Amino acid sequence: MTVSSAVQNADERYALARAAYREIPLYTPDKTPVAIDLRDNTNLWGVPPAAARVIADAARAVARYPTLYSMDLKRRIAEYVGHGVTPESIVVGCGSDEVLGSAIRGLAEPGDHFVYSDPTFPMAVLYGRMAGLTPVPIPFAADWDIDPDAISAARGRVIYVCSPNNPTGVPASRASIEAVVTNSDGLVIIDEAYAEFAGVTSVDLALENDRVLVTRTFSKAFGLAGLRVGYGIGAPALIREIEKARGPYTVNALAERAAVAALTEDLEWVRERVAETVANRVRLREKIAELGFAPLPSESNFILLVVRDAVGLTGRLFDLGVGIRPYPKLPRIGDAVRMTVGPWSMMQTLLSGLRTAHNEWL
Ligand code: PMP
């Protein structure tokens, strides 16, 4: 089998395409069906029960528009996040993807620098390019922390810090994040899509400084990736600009109800799944290391392994019924593969696949 790269190159050109879009590829990671799919860092235990019930009951709601800016959901998110966050400090969107895209589009001009640590979540970089910004990749420090001096020197209008970072799984240190915020004058976006699994947050910084935006999602710990709900936390004046760029009605009626139900009734379910994910991550990392692979020290719901041949290993595991994500030739890492941490029975199938592949290559 062949494994398509995470971002495919378009070979057909369209005459009316915007200049900044011409070289932007369509994001098309491999989605070929596979028995155990560990490719997208979602909640492999499924949908939380109250959210599932509300979705089944909500058919009548979809004949009308949803609420304009999801105030009910913002109130629940404010309670969940704590730290004194108010609904006025929250923007919600069609996934945190939309919040990221709207923030970049709404706050930066074409030609401005989009500064990020490389490698990171590729869509964030693509949203920068779509808005006409110039991407400025900065290497990670030796311990997989971000390099605050190099980031501040790059003069970003937007500085993107993914913590824990996708695909490395390692969070940025508090000291480095604070240094970036202090020593730069652009918008600092801290992407906390995986924060629940790390147990640390920069939400307090977003409340103290109007150049800091923290983004979060319901797609990972909350098991609602298919509904597409994410949010950003920042100063009310910043949030208003992002909401203008976002526009009305982008969180649909089912998604808003299910996310409210999850925050109201499913928090225990979510916390139990997060605890199980963290326990399985620790156990899986030990077992993988025993096999002779080199896993990075993840604080997320996925693990990145440095390997000799990412595409070859992914293809072999695919044939054994397990889908993982190949990363050929990552900067500073070389070939690596990423796998979602889920229920232990799935992890056992993954481990036996890795063992088979490893023995074949010895
Ligand atoms: N940020 C990071 C770091 C991610 O890995 C992802 C999804 N893979 C997202 C944001 C987007 O998540 P969503 O749009 O589903 O909220």
Residues whose N, C-alpha, C, O or C-beta is under 5 A from the ligand:
A	BS01	PMP	D40 C94 G95 S96 D97 F121 C162 N166 D191 A193 T217 S219 V229 G230
